[in-house]
């Protein structure tokens, strides 16, 4: 359930998106991450300014928050985004494991503005041989070395 505090944090994510646009950083997206009602991470889309296709607002904010917390998990955090996260950001959010996500615009609003991720959602469901970008698998036992080494380690951190 969205609270008045959530609305205030969403407004801050939207303001961050507007600020990023005004400074030519990238698309109209902003994100903040909050823990115990305090902002611990923030980011605006920086795809253009960083020449990095992964520099979406949510990714930038997750990196900032994790650096601030000194961990790769966002336990007890809430992620506020100016827009529904794209498939890449959705994956990153699930890896980071925040408590919840609140967003202010839908992916359909983003599509109407020229940021259409629908093709990615469709590609995910296709068999690899039907995708627009070919994915080719080659198996050789020696290429499994990193996974075998990982499995042999006694003190590994699962995430």
C-alpha positions in Angstrom: 0.0 0.0 0.0 1.4 3.4 -1.1 1.7 5.8 1.8 2.2 9.6 1.9 5.9 9.0 2.6 6.1 6.8 -0.5 4.6 9.5 -2.5 7.2 12.0 -1.2 10.0 9.6 -2.2 8.4 9.0 -5.6 8.4 12.7 -6.2 12.1 12.8 -5.3 12.7 10.1 -7.9 10.7 12.1 -10.5 12.7 15.2 -9.6 15.9 13.3 -10.1 14.7 12.2 -13.6 13.9 15.8 -14.5 17.3 17.0 -13.2 19.1 14.3 -15.3 17.2 15.4 -18.4 18.0 19.0 -17.9 21.7 18.1 -17.6 21.7 15.8 -20.7 22.6 12.7 -18.8 20.1 10.4 -20.5 16.4 9.4 -20.6 13.6 10.5 -18.3 14.3 8.2 -15.5 15.2 8.6 -11.8 15.5 6.3 -8.8 16.2 6.5 -5.1 16.7 3.8 -2.6 15.6 4.3 1.0 16.4 2.5 4.2 14.9 3.5 7.5 13.4 6.5 5.8 16.8 7.8 4.7 18.0 8.0 1.1 21.0 5.7 0.8 21.3 5.6 -3.0 20.2 7.6 -6.0 20.6 7.7 -9.7 19.3 9.2 -12.9 19.5 7.6 -16.3 23.1 8.2 -17.5 23.2 6.2 -20.6 24.2 9.1 -22.8 26.6 10.9 -20.5 28.4 7.7 -19.5 28.1 6.0 -23.0 26.9 3.0 -21.1 23.7 1.1 -22.1 23.4 -0.3 -18.6 23.5 3.1 -16.8 19.7 3.1 -16.2 18.5 5.0 -13.1 17.8 1.8 -11.1 21.2 0.3 -11.9 23.0 3.5 -10.9 20.9 3.8 -7.7 21.5 0.1 -6.8 25.3 0.6 -7.3 25.2 3.7 -5.2 23.2 2.2 -2.4 25.3 -1.0 -2.2 28.5 1.0 -2.1 27.0 3.1 0.7 25.9 0.0 2.7 29.0 -2.0 1.9 27.0 -5.0 0.7 25.5 -6.4 -2.5 22.0 -6.9 -0.9 19.4 -4.2 -0.2 17.7 -5.9 2.7 15.1 -3.6 4.4 15.3 -1.1 1.5 12.6 0.3 -0.7 13.4 1.3 -4.3 11.5 4.3 -5.7 11.6 4.7 -9.5 10.1 7.3 -11.7 9.0 4.5 -14.0 8.3 0.8 -14.0 11.7 -0.9 -14.3 12.8 -2.4 -17.7 13.7 -6.1 -17.9 17.4 -5.5 -17.2 16.6 -3.4 -14.1 14.0 -5.9 -13.0 16.7 -8.5 -13.0 19.1 -6.3 -11.0 16.4 -5.5 -8.5 15.7 -9.2 -7.9 19.4 -9.8 -7.4 19.7 -6.9 -5.0 16.5 -8.1 -3.1 15.0 -4.9 -1.8 11.9 -5.2 0.4 9.7 -3.6 -2.2 9.5 -1.3 -5.3 7.3 1.7 -5.9 7.1 3.4 -9.3 5.3 6.4 -10.7 4.8 5.6 -14.5 4.2 2.4 -16.3 6.3 0.8 -19.1 3.5 1.7 -21.4 4.0 5.4 -20.6 7.7 4.9 -21.3 6.9 3.2 -24.6 4.7 6.1 -25.6 7.7 8.4 -25.1 9.9 6.2 -27.3 11.3 3.8 -24.6 9.6 0.5 -25.7 10.9 -2.6 -24.0 8.2 -4.8 -25.3 10.5 -6.4 -27.8 12.8 -7.6 -24.9 9.8 -9.1 -23.1 9.0 -11.0 -26.3 12.6 -12.1 -26.9 12.9 -13.6 -23.4 10.0 -16.0 -24.2 11.5 -17.1 -27.5 13.7 -20.2 -28.0 17.3 -19.0 -28.6 17.2 -20.0 -32.3 14.3 -17.6 -32.8 15.8 -14.5 -31.2 16.7 -11.5 -33.3 20.3 -11.6 -31.8 21.6 -15.2 -32.2 22.6 -17.0 -29.0 24.9 -19.9 -29.7 25.9 -22.5 -27.1 29.1 -24.5 -27.4 29.9 -27.1 -24.8 33.4 -28.3 -23.9 34.3 -29.7 -20.4 37.3 -27.4 -20.0 35.0 -24.4 -20.2 33.3 -25.5 -17.0 36.5 -24.8 -14.9 35.1 -21.7 -13.2 32.0 -23.5 -12.0 34.0 -26.5 -10.8 36.4 -24.3 -9.0 33.5 -22.4 -7.4 31.9 -25.7 -6.2 35.2 -26.8 -4.6 35.6 -23.6 -2.5 34.8 -24.1 1.1 34.1 -20.5 2.1 31.9 -19.1 -0.7 29.2 -16.6 -0.3 26.0 -17.5 -2.1 23.9 -14.6 -3.4 
